[in-house]
Amino acid sequence: MKKLVIVVLLIGIIGGLFVSSSQTYEEQTIVPKLQELLPSQPLEKPLAELQIPYWGKIISVEERGYYYFLEFLLRKSAHFFSFGLLAAVFFWLLPKRRYRFFLAALLTFIAASADEFHQSLTGGRTATWQDVVLDMSGALVFLLVAQLISWIRPQQKKPKRKSRKRRN
């Protein structure tokens, strides 16, 4: 039953990534919702201090404006967490072998690269290797946590079946 839940989660994540990569920026933007929900621009001063180098530019509140910068942070966080969760799902689906950490990372890298390629086919979207690096950063963090959990969690021992000796 646990495997079925994990497979359904895998299908949901991959489906969500596919749908997300199929949308143009205009279809996907959350700026209007942010403007509606956060009219007072909370945390504007601390956010104004952040300057993030990305794709040869410095992304900041000054450069983009409050709502677009906040959207940038949320979108990049979504990359980190989505691919982190995807990697953890791969990890738990794979057999408990010495190489499962690396195989889960490789499968996530392939998925991240395919996602960026898919974005390149979508109008108004740009594929970047920086997003693949961000995706893999999330994947490696989640994989490290999953690996630690698998080491720490006590192995559940199956009860040994008693052998019945035949009496003649």
C-alpha positions as CSV (number, residue, x, y, z in Angstrom):
1,M,0.0,0.0,0.0
2,K,2.9,2.4,0.8
3,K,4.4,1.8,-2.6
4,L,1.1,2.6,-4.3
5,V,0.8,5.9,-2.4
6,I,4.4,6.8,-3.4
7,V,3.7,5.9,-7.1
8,V,0.6,8.1,-7.1
9,L,2.7,10.9,-5.6
10,L,5.3,10.4,-8.3
11,I,2.7,10.6,-11.0
12,G,1.2,13.7,-9.4
13,I,4.6,15.5,-9.2
14,I,5.6,14.6,-12.7
15,G,2.1,15.6,-14.0
16,G,2.3,18.9,-12.1
17,L,5.7,19.7,-13.5
18,F,4.5,18.9,-17.0
19,V,1.5,21.1,-16.7
20,S,3.6,23.9,-15.2
21,S,6.2,23.7,-17.9
22,S,3.4,23.8,-20.6
23,Q,2.1,27.2,-19.4
24,T,3.4,30.6,-20.6
25,Y,4.5,33.1,-18.0
26,E,1.3,35.0,-18.5
27,E,-0.8,31.9,-17.7
28,Q,1.4,31.2,-14.6
29,T,2.1,34.5,-13.0
30,I,0.9,35.0,-9.4
31,V,1.7,38.7,-9.3
32,P,-2.0,39.8,-9.4
33,K,-2.8,37.4,-6.5
34,L,0.2,38.7,-4.6
35,Q,-1.0,42.3,-5.1
36,E,-4.4,41.4,-3.9
37,L,-3.2,39.4,-0.8
38,L,-0.3,41.7,0.2
39,P,-1.3,45.3,-0.5
40,S,0.9,46.6,2.3
41,Q,4.0,44.9,0.9
42,P,5.1,43.2,4.1
43,L,8.8,42.5,4.6
44,E,9.6,45.0,1.8
45,K,12.6,46.5,3.7
46,P,14.4,43.2,4.4
47,L,13.6,41.9,0.9
48,A,15.0,45.1,-0.6
49,E,18.4,44.2,0.9
50,L,18.5,40.9,-1.1
51,Q,20.3,40.9,-4.4
52,I,20.3,37.5,-6.2
53,P,22.7,36.8,-9.1
54,Y,20.8,34.8,-11.6
55,W,21.3,34.2,-15.3
56,G,23.9,37.0,-15.6
57,K,21.7,39.6,-13.8
58,I,21.2,40.8,-10.3
59,I,17.6,40.1,-9.3
60,S,16.3,42.5,-6.6
61,V,13.3,44.5,-5.5
62,E,14.9,47.5,-7.0
63,E,15.4,45.8,-10.4
64,R,12.0,44.0,-10.6
65,G,9.7,45.7,-8.1
66,Y,8.4,44.1,-4.9
67,Y,5.7,41.8,-6.3
68,Y,7.8,40.5,-9.2
69,F,10.8,39.9,-6.9
70,L,8.5,38.0,-4.4
71,E,7.1,35.9,-7.3
72,F,10.7,35.2,-8.4
73,L,11.6,33.9,-4.9
74,L,8.4,31.8,-4.8
75,R,9.0,30.3,-8.2
76,K,12.6,29.4,-7.4
77,S,11.5,27.9,-4.1
78,A,9.0,25.8,-6.0
79,H,11.8,24.5,-8.2
80,F,13.8,23.6,-5.1
81,F,11.0,21.9,-3.2
82,S,9.3,20.2,-6.2
83,F,12.5,18.5,-7.4
84,G,13.6,17.8,-3.8
85,L,10.3,15.9,-3.3
86,L,10.6,14.2,-6.6
87,A,14.1,13.0,-5.7
88,A,12.8,11.7,-2.3
89,V,10.0,9.8,-4.1
90,F,12.5,8.2,-6.5
91,F,14.6,7.3,-3.5
92,W,11.8,5.6,-1.6
93,L,10.6,3.7,-4.8
94,L,14.0,2.3,-5.6
95,P,15.2,-1.0,-4.0
96,K,17.3,-0.6,-0.9
97,R,20.7,-0.9,-2.5
98,R,23.9,0.9,-2.0
99,Y,23.5,2.9,-5.2
100,R,19.9,4.1,-4.7
101,F,20.9,7.6,-3.6
102,F,22.9,8.1,-6.8
103,L,20.2,6.5,-9.0
104,A,17.6,8.8,-7.5
105,A,19.8,11.8,-8.1
106,L,20.4,10.7,-11.7
107,L,16.7,10.2,-12.4
108,T,16.0,13.6,-10.9
109,F,18.7,15.2,-13.0
110,I,17.1,13.6,-16.1
111,A,13.6,14.9,-15.0
112,A,15.0,18.4,-14.4
113,S,16.8,18.5,-17.7
114,A,13.6,17.3,-19.5
115,D,11.6,19.9,-17.7
116,E,13.8,22.7,-18.8
117,F,13.8,21.3,-22.4
118,H,10.0,21.2,-22.2
119,Q,10.0,24.8,-21.1
120,S,12.1,25.8,-24.1
121,L,9.3,24.6,-26.3
122,T,6.7,26.7,-24.5
123,G,6.2,30.3,-25.8
124,G,7.5,33.0,-23.5
125,R,9.5,30.6,-21.3
126,T,13.3,30.2,-21.1
127,A,15.2,27.1,-20.3
128,T,18.2,27.7,-18.1
129,W,20.9,25.4,-16.7
130,Q,20.7,27.5,-13.5
131,D,17.2,26.1,-12.9
132,V,18.6,22.6,-13.3
133,V,21.3,23.4,-10.7
134,L,18.6,24.8,-8.4
135,D,16.5,21.7,-9.0
136,M,19.4,19.4,-8.2
137,S,20.2,21.5,-5.0
138,G,16.7,20.7,-3.8
139,A,17.1,17.1,-4.8
140,L,20.4,16.6,-3.0
141,V,19.1,18.2,0.2
142,F,16.0,16.0,0.2
143,L,18.1,12.9,-0.7
144,L,20.4,13.6,2.2
145,V,17.5,13.8,4.5
146,A,16.0,10.6,3.1
147,Q,19.3,8.8,3.4
148,L,19.7,9.9,7.0
149,I,16.2,8.7,7.8
150,S,16.8,5.4,6.2
151,W,20.0,4.9,8.3
152,I,18.4,6.2,11.6
153,R,15.0,4.5,11.4
154,P,15.3,1.1,13.0
155,Q,15.0,-1.7,10.6
156,Q,11.7,-3.4,11.2
157,K,12.4,-7.1,11.6
158,K,10.0,-9.5,10.2
159,P,8.9,-12.2,12.7
160,K,10.7,-15.4,11.9
161,R,8.4,-18.2,11.0
162,K,8.8,-21.1,13.2
163,S,9.6,-24.2,11.3
164,R,7.3,-27.1,12.1
165,K,9.0,-30.3,12.5
166,R,7.0,-33.3,11.3
167,R,6.5,-36.0,13.8
168,N,6.3,-39.4,12.5
